[in-house]
Amino acid sequence: MSSVIDGKPLDGGEEYLSRNPARLDDVVAAVRLAGAEALRQAAESGRRAQREWAAVPAPVRGRAVAALGRLVEANAETLARLVTREIGKPLAEARGEVQEIVDTCDFFLGEGRRLYGQTVPSEMPDKQLFTFRVPVGVAAVITAGNFPVAVPAWYLVPALLCGNAVVWKPAEYASASALALAELAWRAGLPTGVLNLVAASGQSTFDGLGAALAAGLVDKVGFTGSSAVGTRIGELCGRYLQSPCLELGGKNPMVITPDAELDLAVEGALFSGFGTAGQRCTSLGTVIVHEDVHDEFLSRFDAAVRSAAVGDPTGDVLYGPMLDAKFASSYEDVLGWVGDHHTVLGSTGTGRITTGNPRNGFTGDGGLYYHPVVLDGVRPDDRIFTEETFGPIVGVTTYRTLDGAIELANAPGYGLSSSIYTTDPASAFRFRQGVGAGMVSVNNSTSGAEAHLPFGGNGRSGNGSRQSGMWVLDQFTRWQAMNWDFSGRLQKAQLDVATVEPDLGYRLSTED
């Protein structure tokens, strides 16, 4: 596999092997990583193709989106199995991810007929005001690999529908899945150059993006990844007066009130914390449980985690391996944050699951598999509390008052997702009002998105931009205002405006 620009693969480049993390001897794709120049070339190609694509009526562009949805549907099982093979996501989750693409395409098909502007009354006679959505131009989209096809679709589908060209740089370790999605998009009827695929390392991507921005070839940047890299992307875009769409990390809290249904809360915490091996931006970070139910919740949660199936992602498991060796390495660093004041629960060991460090019921065969960890006694000044861990570890702490729980929920400074388990509507609404997260769940997981709701975070989790639903249209269009004066004379706003003359001194008679 290599970069594809103007419909043609690029030759040369350093080889990168995308491996199956469940069986490391299984090479899923041999990828040729291009240099920084490739991204600039892809942006040039997009610039050439974009104007013609924007001239295609939006409802017709919507038909291309619809065709992509139908192609994904027809290839759903093959695509899902490729995702599972390449990143180790359980097959059930991979199937759901592929369905998310279909849902996104179905939603934005209709938006092709609803890229609404407005007619606005003028303050002067014989004059009409209008607003229009216009495409931004060329969008550079850089995505992580934990959702290798769904999250890219959140960018690609609305960007293309709005009349933009897209340069897509996927994660190297999810290259085969990315190429499969790109192939389906190209066959949905996109003209050559409207979607270009660039395979490159992180540093080459950053350097190439800087060159493309300096040359005026990129009009919008979309980035999904870590908060640290997102900060660098934001700084780079700021030099060119651009506001990127940043979807970054999370340290997502789950508050459990004393009146919560504990079995439901345990089920939500299990999926939130350990689905995709805790490698979601919306993964549960810390359970903030009321002190009156702490012991009972912890006992049930520990039992649920210990009995959960971990292993071969093609089977019925809670989670499979880490996405890639680099994430396994960084997760081992996280395990070094565990202190003497913590109580470690959840499994028969910690670290990588091996014959010498086994887990009961494990179904894997080698691979980058790690024990789940429930860490009780987490304190607000622990790194495990303040930092995103991106692995199968969930912290637990306690609170006394709801205000205290909200303070703990906001303390790490992230603001992506959050959850509260309660049977009291007042607690739910007070939590929603006080938490800084962009997304709030009541009696549900911190993970899970629907195609017609805004997705995104605040603080360290993003810059307030939103993906999904009609809200993402503001990322890939610009508002243009037009006034049309048909009076036959020059009318000057604020100057040639008719006025009314009220008698503001009038007062009703108290005698009447």
C-alpha positions in Angstrom: 0.0 0.0 0.0 1.1 3.6 -0.7 -0.3 7.1 -0.9 -2.8 7.6 -3.7 -2.9 11.1 -5.2 -4.9 12.0 -8.3 -5.9 8.3 -8.5 -2.3 7.1 -8.8 -0.2 5.4 -6.1 3.1 7.0 -5.2 6.3 5.0 -5.6 9.0 4.7 -2.9 9.1 5.5 0.7 10.1 3.8 3.9 8.3 0.5 4.6 6.0 0.2 7.6 4.4 -3.1 8.5 0.8 -3.0 9.9 0.5 -6.1 12.0 -2.4 -7.9 13.6 -2.0 -7.1 17.3 -3.7 -10.4 18.2 -1.1 -12.4 16.2 2.0 -10.3 15.6 3.4 -12.6 12.9 0.4 -11.7 10.7 1.3 -8.7 8.5 -1.9 -7.1 7.4 -0.3 -4.5 5.1 3.1 -3.4 4.0 2.8 0.4 3.8 5.1 2.8 1.9 5.3 5.9 4.0 5.6 9.1 1.9 7.5 12.2 3.0 6.2 15.6 3.8 6.1 16.6 0.1 3.3 14.1 -0.5 0.8 15.9 1.7 1.5 19.2 -0.1 1.1 17.4 -3.5 -2.2 15.9 -2.3 -3.4 19.4 -1.3 -2.4 20.7 -4.7 -4.4 17.9 -6.4 -7.4 18.7 -4.2 -7.2 22.4 -5.1 -7.4 21.5 -8.8 -10.4 19.2 -8.3 -12.3 21.1 -5.7 -13.9 23.9 -7.7 -15.4 21.5 -10.2 -16.7 19.3 -7.4 -18.3 22.3 -5.6 -20.1 23.1 -8.9 -21.9 19.8 -8.7 -25.3 20.5 -7.1 -25.4 19.5 -3.4 -28.3 17.0 -3.9 -26.1 15.2 -6.5 -23.1 15.2 -4.1 -25.6 13.7 -1.7 -26.1 10.8 -4.1 -22.4 10.1 -4.0 -22.7 10.0 -0.2 -25.6 7.6 -0.5 -23.7 5.4 -2.8 -20.9 5.2 -0.3 -23.3 4.1 2.3 -24.7 1.4 0.1 -21.2 0.2 -0.9 -20.2 0.0 2.8 -23.4 -1.9 3.5 -22.6 -4.4 0.8 -19.1 -4.9 2.0 -19.9 -4.6 5.8 -18.7 -8.0 7.0 -15.5 -7.9 5.0 -14.7 -4.4 6.2 -15.5 -5.3 9.8 -13.3 -8.4 9.8 -10.5 -6.3 8.3 -10.8 -3.8 11.1 -10.7 -6.6 13.7 -7.7 -8.2 12.1 -5.7 -4.9 11.8 -6.4 -3.3 15.2 -7.7 -6.1 17.3 -11.1 -4.6 18.0 -13.7 -7.3 18.9 -15.7 -8.2 15.8 -19.0 -7.1 17.4 -17.6 -3.6 17.9 -16.1 -3.6 14.4 -19.5 -4.4 13.0 -21.0 -1.5 15.0 -18.3 0.8 13.7 -19.0 -0.1 10.1 -22.7 0.5 10.8 -21.8 4.0 12.0 -20.5 4.8 8.5 -23.8 3.7 7.0 -25.8 5.8 9.5 -23.6 8.8 8.7 -24.1 8.4 5.0 -27.9 8.0 5.5 -28.0 11.2 7.5 -25.9 13.3 5.2 -27.7 12.1 2.1 -30.6 14.3 3.3 -28.4 17.2 4.1 -27.5 17.4 0.4 -31.0 18.8 0.0 -30.9 20.9 3.2 -27.7 22.9 3.0 -30.0 25.8 4.0 -29.2 29.4 4.0 -31.7 32.1 5.0 -33.6 35.0 3.5 -33.3 37.9 5.9 -35.5 41.1 6.0 -33.6 44.3 5.3 -34.0 47.5 7.3 -34.6 49.3 4.0 -37.3 48.9 1.3 -36.8 47.1 -2.0 -33.8 45.3 -0.7 -33.3 41.6 0.2 -30.7 39.9 2.3 -29.5 36.3 1.9 -27.0 33.9 3.6 -25.4 30.9 1.9 -23.2 28.0 3.0 -20.1 27.7 0.8 -17.4 25.0 1.0 -14.2 25.9 2.7 -12.1 24.4 -0.1 -9.5 21.8 0.7 -9.7 19.9 4.1 -6.7 18.0 5.5 -8.0 15.2 7.7 -5.7 13.4 10.1 -7.2 10.5 12.0 -6.3 8.0 14.7 -6.7 4.2 14.3 -8.8 3.2 17.2 -11.9 3.8 15.1 -10.2 3.4 11.7 -13.2 3.8 9.5 -16.1 5.3 11.5 -14.3 8.5 12.7 -12.8 9.2 9.3 -16.3 8.9 7.9 -17.4 11.6 10.3 -15.0 14.0 8.6 -15.0 12.7 5.0 -18.8 12.4 4.5 -19.8 15.9 5.5 -16.7 17.5 4.0 -17.3 15.9 0.6 -21.1 16.6 0.8 -20.4 20.3 1.3 -18.3 20.5 -1.8 -14.8 20.3 -0.4 -11.8 18.2 -1.5 -10.2 16.1 1.2 -6.6 15.0 1.9 -6.9 12.1 4.3 -3.9 10.9 6.4 -4.9 7.8 8.4 -2.9 6.2 11.2 -0.1 4.0 9.9 -1.2 1.0 12.0 -4.7 1.1 10.4 -3.5 1.6 6.8 -5.3 -1.4 5.3 -8.7 -0.4 6.8 -8.2 3.1 5.6 -7.4 2.0 2.0 -10.5 -0.2 2.0 -12.7 2.8 3.0 -11.0 5.0 0.5 -11.6 2.4 -2.3 -15.3 2.4 -1.5 -15.4 6.2 -1.5 -13.7 6.4 -4.9 -16.1 3.9 -6.3 -19.1 5.9 -5.0 -18.5 8.4 -7.9 -16.0 10.9 -6.6 -14.0 12.7 -9.3 -10.3 12.1 -9.4 -8.4 14.3 -6.9 -11.4 15.1 -4.7 -10.2 12.5 -2.2 -6.5 11.8 -1.8 -5.0 9.3 0.6 -1.6 10.0 2.2 0.4 7.4 4.1 3.0 9.1 6.2 4.6 9.2 9.7 3.5 11.7 12.2 6.4 14.1 11.8 6.2 14.0 8.0 2.5 14.8 8.3 3.2 17.7 10.5 5.9 19.1 8.3 3.8 18.5 5.1 0.8 20.2 6.7 2.9 23.2 7.6 4.1 23.5 4.0 0.6 23.1 2.6 -0.8 25.8 5.0 2.1 28.2 4.2 1.4 27.7 0.5 -2.3 28.4 1.0 -3.4 24.9 -0.2 -5.3 23.8 2.9 -8.4 25.7 4.2 -9.5 23.4 7.0 -7.7 20.9 9.2 -9.5 18.1 11.0 -7.6 16.1 13.6 -8.5 13.2 15.9 -5.8 12.1 18.3 -4.0 13.0 21.5 -4.3 16.3 23.3 -0.6 16.8 23.1 -0.5 16.5 19.3 -3.8 18.5 19.0 -2.1 21.4 20.8 0.7 21.4 18.2 -1.9 21.2 15.4 -3.8 24.1 16.9 -0.7 26.3 17.2 0.3 25.5 13.6 -3.2 26.4 12.2 -3.3 29.6 14.3 -0.3 30.9 12.5 -2.5 30.9 9.3 -5.6 32.3 11.0 -7.3 28.9 10.8 -9.5 27.2 13.4 -9.0 23.4 13.1 -11.6 20.8 14.1 -9.9 19.1 17.1 -11.3 15.9 18.6 -8.8 14.9 21.3 -8.4 12.8 24.4 -10.6 12.3 27.4 -10.5 11.5 31.1 -14.2 10.7 31.3 -15.9 10.5 34.7 -18.8 8.3 35.8 -20.6 9.4 38.9 -22.6 6.9 40.8 -25.2 8.2 43.3 -26.4 6.4 46.4 -29.8 5.8 44.7 -28.3 4.3 41.5 -29.2 0.9 40.2 -25.8 -0.7 40.9 -26.0 -3.6 38.5 -26.8 -1.3 35.7 -23.9 1.0 36.8 -21.5 -2.0 36.8 -22.6 -3.0 33.3 -22.1 0.6 32.1 -18.7 0.9 33.8 -17.6 -2.5 32.3 -18.3 -1.5 28.7 -17.1 2.2 29.2 -13.9 1.2 30.8 -12.8 -1.9 29.0 -14.5 -1.9 25.6 -11.8 -1.6 22.9 -9.3 -2.4 25.8 -9.9 1.2 27.1 -8.5 2.7 23.9 -11.3 5.1 23.1 -11.3 8.8 23.6 -14.6 8.3 25.4 -13.3 5.4 27.6 -14.2 5.6 31.3 -11.4 7.2 33.3 -12.5 7.4 36.9 -15.6 6.1 38.6 -16.7 8.7 41.2 -18.9 6.7 43.6 -20.8 7.9 46.6 -19.1 6.7 49.8 -22.3 5.0 51.0 -22.3 2.6 48.1 -18.6 2.4 47.4 -18.0 -1.0 48.9 -21.0 -2.7 47.3 -20.3 -1.2 43.9 -16.6 -2.0 44.0 -17.4 -5.6 45.0 -19.8 -6.1 42.1 -17.5 -4.2 39.6 -14.5 -6.3 40.6 -16.5 -9.5 40.1 -17.8 -8.4 36.7 -14.3 -7.5 35.4 -12.7 -10.7 36.7 -15.4 -12.8 35.0 -15.3 -10.9 31.7 -14.0 -12.7 28.6 -10.7 -11.3 27.3 -8.8 -12.6 24.3 -9.3 -13.5 20.6 -11.3 -10.5 19.1 -13.0 -12.7 16.6 -14.8 -14.4 19.5 -17.3 -13.2 22.1 -15.0 -11.1 24.3 -15.2 -7.8 26.2 -11.9 -6.8 24.6 -9.0 -8.0 22.6 -5.4 -6.8 22.3 -3.9 -3.3 22.4 -4.1 -1.6 19.0 -0.4 -1.5 18.3 3.0 -2.1 20.0 3.4 1.7 20.7 0.2 1.7 22.7 1.2 -1.4 24.6 4.5 0.3 25.5 2.8 3.5 26.7 0.3 1.5 28.7 3.1 -0.2 30.5 4.3 3.2 31.5 0.9 4.0 32.9 1.0 0.9 35.1 4.1 2.4 36.7 1.8 5.1 38.1 0.2 2.7 40.4 1.1 3.5 44.0 1.2 1.9 47.4 -2.1 3.7 48.4 -3.9 2.0 45.5 -5.8 -1.3 45.7 -5.5 -3.3 42.5 -8.5 -5.5 41.5 -10.0 -6.9 38.4 -7.8 -9.8 37.3 -5.3 -12.5 38.4 -2.4 -10.2 37.5 -1.3 -6.9 35.9 0.6 -6.2 32.7 0.8 -8.3 29.7 -1.1 -11.6 29.7 1.4 -14.5 29.2 1.8 -18.1 30.3 3.8 -16.8 33.2 1.3 -14.1 34.0 -2.0 -15.8 33.1 -5.6 -14.6 33.3 -8.5 -17.0 34.1 -10.5 -17.7 31.0 -8.1 -15.9 28.6 -8.8 -17.0 24.9 -5.9 -15.3 23.1 -2.8 -16.7 21.6 0.1 -14.5 22.2 -0.5 -10.9 20.9 -0.6 -7.6 22.8 -3.1 -8.7 25.5 -3.2 -7.0 28.9 -4.9 -7.7 32.2 -7.8 -5.4 33.1 -7.1 -3.3 36.1 -9.6 -1.7 38.6 -7.7 0.7 40.8 -9.4 1.7 44.0 -8.2 4.5 46.2 -7.4 7.0 43.4 -6.7 10.5 44.6 -7.1 13.8 42.8 -3.4 14.4 42.6 -2.6 11.0 41.1 -1.5 10.9 37.5 -3.9 8.0 37.1 -6.6 10.5 37.9 -5.5 13.5 35.9 -4.1 11.9 32.7 -5.6 9.9 29.9 -4.4 6.3 30.3 -5.6 4.8 26.9 -5.6 1.2 28.2 -7.7 -1.3 30.2 -7.5 0.5 33.5 -10.3 2.3 35.5 -9.8 4.3 38.6 -12.3 4.5 41.5 -12.7 7.2 44.1 -15.4 8.4 46.4 -17.5 11.6 47.1 -19.9 12.8 49.7 -21.9 15.6 48.0 -23.0 15.9 44.4 -21.2 19.3 44.2 -18.1 17.4 45.3 -18.6 14.8 42.6 -19.0 17.4 39.9 -15.8 19.1 41.1 -13.9 15.8 40.8 -15.4 15.2 37.4 -14.1 18.5 36.1 -10.7 18.4 37.9 -8.6 16.8 35.2 -9.4 19.5 32.7 -10.7 17.3 30.0 -14.2 17.7 28.8 -15.2 15.1 26.3 -17.7 12.6 27.7 -19.3 12.0 31.1 -21.9 9.8 32.8 -24.1 9.7 35.9 -26.0 6.8 37.3 -29.0 7.9 39.3 -32.8 7.5 39.7 -33.2 11.1 40.8 -33.9 13.5 37.9 -32.7 16.5 39.9 -29.3 14.9 40.3 -29.1 14.2 36.6 -29.9 17.8 35.7 -27.6 19.3 38.3 -24.8 17.1 37.0 -25.5 18.1 33.4 -25.5 21.7 34.4 -22.2 21.5 36.3 -20.0 19.1 34.3 -17.8 20.6 31.7 -18.0 17.7 29.3 -19.4 18.2 25.8 -21.5 15.0 26.1 -23.4 13.7 29.1 -25.1 10.3 29.6 -27.6 9.4 32.2 -27.7 5.8 33.2 -25.6 4.9 30.2 -22.0 4.5 29.1 -19.5 7.2 28.6 -18.9 5.6 25.2 -21.3 5.6 22.3 -22.2 8.2 19.6 -25.1 8.5 17.2 -24.7 10.0 13.7 -27.3 12.8 14.3 -25.9 14.2 17.5 -22.9 16.5 18.0 -19.7 14.8 19.1 -16.9 16.6 20.6 -15.3 18.1 23.8 -14.0 21.1 25.6 -10.9 22.0 27.5 -8.1 19.4 26.9 -10.5 17.4 24.9 -10.9 19.8 22.0 -11.5 23.4 20.9 -15.3 23.4 21.0 -15.7 22.0 17.4 -18.3 19.3 16.9 -18.5 16.3 14.7 -21.6 14.5 13.5 -25.1 15.8 12.8 -25.9 19.1 11.3 -23.4 20.8 13.6 -20.4 19.5 11.7 -21.6 21.5 8.7 -20.1 24.6 10.3 -16.7 22.9 10.1 -16.8 22.4 6.4 -18.7 25.4 5.2 -18.3 29.2 5.5 -21.2 31.6 5.8 -21.5 34.1 2.9 -23.9 37.0 3.1 -25.4 38.8 0.1 -27.6 41.9 -0.2 -29.6 42.6 -3.3 -30.9 46.2 -3.7 -33.6 46.5 -6.4 -34.7 50.0 -5.4 -32.8 51.7 -8.3 -30.9 54.0 -5.9 -28.1 53.7 -3.5 -29.4 53.0 0.0 -26.9 53.2 2.8 -27.3 50.9 5.8 -27.8 52.7 9.1 -28.0 56.0 7.3 -31.0 55.8 4.9 -33.3 54.0 7.3 -36.9 54.9 8.0 -37.7 55.5 11.7 -40.7 55.5 13.9 -41.4 58.3 16.3 -42.7 56.9 19.6 -44.0 59.2 22.4 -41.8 57.6 25.2 -42.9 60.2 27.7 -46.5 59.1 27.7 -47.8 57.7 31.1 -51.2 56.2 32.0 -53.3 58.3 34.2 -53.6 57.0 37.8 -57.0 58.5 38.2 -58.5 56.3 35.5 
